[in-house]
Each structure stands twice: as structure tokens, then as C-alpha cells.
């Protein structure tokens, strides 16, 4: 067994990537030749990424709270703990917290041969974000 004690501080997400308060906790960045990284991303209520895309896809695994996500041209989806979302290679998308709830997800990314992981695009507008469906966060466990 090997335990690596955390020496990395949680950092505030930059304003040119996110709208609202977002905090990033690096979990894994394996040494070369691996190109996989993982981070816990903490979105405060209403916070969200800008539109972006990943050259080799991205998987997010929701661990806490209620979130929203959307691929360009698709509907806004509500995501909850245990949900896994795969954004395909070069698929423009955004994700973040519901307006009234925080959301935490594990983001798993792979860099391409040029070491590119993400390409940031334009902010998600308030009107785009406001088009989200109700989150139904109060729904009973087991309800569909």
C-alpha cells in the first residue's frame, strides 16, 4: 500500500473558466507516460463552467449536491450524486451547480499527445443558465 499525503491546496477556479465560486482540489496527475488527471471540483450554488471542450473527452462523477449540465444544442440535464456524465471528444458543453444547491464532482480527463486537456470557450450566459428545468431536489428517495 502507498499513501501520498496531500500537499496541494484547494485553489479557486479562475474567472476566465468559471462563473461564480468554484474550487478545485487536484486528486491525481499521474507521472509520464500517463496522461490522466482527476480533480474534485466544488461548485457553490449557481456557479458553473464556461462552455468548453476536451480533445479526448471528460467524465464527471457527481459526489454531492445537485448539478446541471448541457452539451451544445441539447437540453439542460439535472445531475445528482452517483450520476456519471461522459462528454465525448470535442463536444462543447458546460456543467455546474443548481441555483439553490452546491455540487461537487470528480472530473477525470486525459491529455492528448500535445498535452492539451481542455479548450475554454465563452461564458454560459445568465439566460442560457436560467433555461434549466426544476431540480426537484426535494423528491423522495426512490422516486422516478
N, C-alpha and C positions, 0 to 999 in steps of 0.2 A: 504494500500500500504506500502511496505517496501523497502527502498533503502539502499543498502550496498555500502558504498563508497570504492573504490579500495584502498587497502593498499599493494597490491602485485606489485612489479616491474616486468617489462618485463625482462626475462632472456635470455641470449644467449644459444642456444642449444648446448649440449656437442658434442665434436668431435667424441666420440665413438657411437653416434646416427646418426649424420648428416655429409654430405659432403657439404662444403660451409657455407655461413652465414644464420643462421636460428634463429629466435627469438620467444619465447613462452610467451604468455600472458594468465595466468590462468583466466578462466571465472567463472567456478563453480566447486566446490568439496563439494557436499552436506554432511552434518554430518551423521554418522551412524544412522540408518542401511542402508542408501542409499550407493550405490557403484558406482554411476555415476559421471563422471567428464567431463568437457569441457574446451577446450583451443583454443584461436586463435593462429595459427601458421603462422608466416611470413617468407616466403622463398624468398631470394634475387635471381636474375637471376642465373640459373644453380645450385642452391642449391637443395639438396634432402635428404630424409631419407636414412638410410641403409635398407637392407632387414630386415623385422621384421614380427611378427605375434602377434595377440591378442587372448587370450584364449576365450573371449566372443564376438568377432567381434569388428569392428570400423566403424563408419560412419563419413565421411568428407563432409562438405558443403562448396563449393568454394564461397568466397565472393568477391574476387578481383583478377585480373590478369589472366594469362594463366598457366596451370599446366600440369603435366604428371603423370600417374600412371600405374602400371603394377602388375598383380598377377603372381606368379612364373609359367612359362611355357606359359603365354598368351601374346598377343600383348601389346605394349605400347599404352595407350589411352591418347588423349588430353582432358583436362577438363577445363571448363570455368565457370564464375560466374553463380550461380544458380544450377550448377550440384551437385548432391548428389551421393556419391560413398559408397557403402556398401562392406566392406571387411569381408568376413564370418569368423566365428570362426576358428582359427589356420591356416588361409590362408596366406601363405607367400607373401608379397607384398612390394612395395615402392611407394612413391609419392613425388612430389616436383615441382619446378618451371621450366618453359621452359627456354632454354638457353638465350633468349633475353627478358624475361619478369619476373617480380616478380609474386608471387602467395600467396594469403592468404586463409586459410581455417579454418573453425571451426571443430575441432576434438572432437568427442563425443565417450567416452569409458566407459566400465563398468568393474570393477574389479571382479574377480571370488571369490569364497569362501575363497581362500588363499590370497586374496588381490593382486593377480597378474593382471597387466593391459597389459603389453607388454613384449615381449621377443625379444631383439635385436640380429640380426644375422650379416652377413658380409656386407661390403660396396658395393653399386652398383658401378660397375667398369665404367670407362670412356667409354669403348667400349659398355657396356650394355646401358648406358645413350644415347650415340650417335646414337643408333638404333631407336630413336624416329622419328615418322613421322613429316612432317612440321606442324607447329601450325596454319597456316593460320589466324594469329591474325588480319590481315587487312580486313578480309572478311566482306562484308556489313551486317548490322543488318537484320535479317530475311532470310539470305541466308542459304541454307542447305548444 
